[in-house]
Amino acid sequence: MEFKSNVVPALRNIKDFEKMLESEHEFLVFLETRISQLRSLVKYAHKQKKKVFIHADLVQGLKADEYGIEFLINEVKVDGIISTRGNVITLAKKHRIFAVQRLFVLDSHALEHNLKICNRVKPDCIEVLPGIIPKIIQEVHEQTGIPIIAGGLIRTNQDIEEALGNGAVAVTTSNRDLWD
């Protein structure tokens, strides 16, 4: 999967949904939503030719287990799944859905542990958080060979440029000012 835009809008609230649909962005990420809203939101986004990634760990009312992931894939018709959990990524890949492993780099131990998971489950893409640590973006890409998305604490155009300049294929941000 190729990102035409280097910025992927990450929606924390529904009021940003309209703005995103009016944009030129092909992809969007739902970070926090309720299970009762998902089907209609994804259907509407698809009508607007948008591809929708859902952060499975953050859907209120959904358990991120095999049945929950099957629901997202078969009933909601998501285009991709994001998760911090290796088992969720494995399930998404099993169902041939684009899988993004979200990786929090809190310290060296967390980095090492997450690299092992990524090398084992082989996600389609890795989202590194916080996305403002250029050396870590490079290191994760070098050790896994998997495309990197930078996310978290992306506040300026300079943050975007630094992440992209250090090997990220895209950035996710909930900062509406950076979507244009």
Sequence and secondary structure as in RCSB ss.txt:
>XXXX:A:sequence
MEFKSNVVPALRNIKDFEKMLESEHEFLVFLETRISQLRSLVKYAHKQKKKVFIHADLVQGLKADEYGIEFLINE
VKVDGIISTRGNVITLAKKHRIFAVQRLFVLDSHALEHNLKICNRVKPDCIEVLPGIIPKIIQEVHEQTGIPIIA
GGLIRTNQDIEEALGNGAVAVTTSNRDLWD
>XXXX:A:secstr
   SSSEEEEESSTHHHHHHHHSS SEEEE SEEHHHHHHHHHHHHHTT EEEEEGGGEET   SHHHHHHIIII
I  SEEEES HHHHHHHHHTT EEEEEEE  SHHHHHHHHHHHHHH  SEEEEESTT HHHHHHHHHHH   EEE
ESS  SHHHHHHHHHTTEEEEEE  GGG  
